[in-house]
Amino acid sequence: MAAKPIFLRSNTIPAILMSLKDALHWRYAPKRMTGATVAPQHIEAILRAAQYAPSSMGLQPFSLILVQDTAVKALIKPIAYNQPQIAEASHLLLFCAYTQLTQQHIDTYLQQIISVRGVSAESLAAFRGSMMRFAQTSSSEQIAHWAANQAYIALGFALAEAALLGVDVTPMEGFDKAALDKFFQLPSQQLCSVALLAIGHRDEANDFLAKEKKVRKPLAQLVKRI
Ligand SMILES: Cc1cc2nc3c(=O)[nH]c(=O)nc-3n(C[C@H](O)[C@H](O)[C@H](O)COP(=O)(O)O)c2cc1C
């Protein structure tokens, strides 16, 4: 007999781990959270999922800012149009995209490949050439757009890991990007904000969405099979 899925809260020890399918049905994007703290090991697992997401050429052209400080969350809340999850989340994870791809980024990455895989710089010369060509022939808008796409993949991986752990997360684009960029001084770091992930626990009593069914296009509408 197939094991019945158990939807576990993150503060319990999982007896049966959820399948990805079960986890994706369990998860939703809470509008209200309880304010309870998410276990540090779950936060680390969510960060690792973002770390291990695939990215174009493996360059990982994004960085993450993790906020747990209550006062900082309170300052971000008005920038995110006073959405309650911002202050009610245990942690906020901001996904930031590179606005430039520099020779230094490329050479730092190649150095890491050399050190991790024990290969020579010469063996990577063609790869370096293609990355440099991409960097030199792309406008800053194209780089920022490309980098944001990579950040979104990492966001998706973080979201899926949270669901598997029974941790609630709300992906959020509803904030004033220019104001958040300024708040974290991102332009001076050649970064821009992409999306926030509010990480916490759903407030079932106060969230009108907590008991609602999922609304998704049927596969027949979503997928054209050829
Ligand atoms: C990129 C992105 C941005 C989103 N921004 C917000 C947001 O600012 N506030 C919010 O409450 N939900 C936000 N959502 C959540 C969506 O509204 C939600 O995922 C969608 O309605 C599907 O519902 P479900 O995730 O609960 O299944 C966002 C989702 C994504 C993927």
The ligand as an ORCA input file, in Angstrom:
! r2SCAN-3c Opt
* xyz 0 1
  C       7.626     36.110     -9.254
  C       6.470     36.088     -8.296
  C       6.089     37.242     -7.631
  C       5.053     37.207     -6.701
  N       4.763     38.327     -5.959
  C       3.884     38.240     -4.937
  C       3.706     39.326     -4.031
  O       4.317     40.367     -4.139
  N       2.827     39.151     -3.009
  C       2.127     37.985     -2.820
  O       1.368     37.895     -1.870
  N       2.291     36.937     -3.667
  C       3.149     37.032     -4.705
  N       3.333     35.958     -5.525
  C       2.571     34.732     -5.298
  C       1.573     34.443     -6.408
  O       0.474     35.309     -6.315
  C       1.144     32.966     -6.297
  O       2.286     32.158     -6.423
  C       0.125     32.597     -7.363
  O      -1.071     33.287     -7.172
  C      -0.150     31.098     -7.385
  O      -0.651     30.659     -6.155
  P       0.110     29.675     -5.154
  O       1.573     29.962     -5.253
  O      -0.453     30.063     -3.821
  O      -0.216     28.286     -5.562
  C       4.346     35.997     -6.477
  C       4.728     34.847     -7.176
  C       5.781     34.875     -8.054
  C       6.216     33.595     -8.718
*
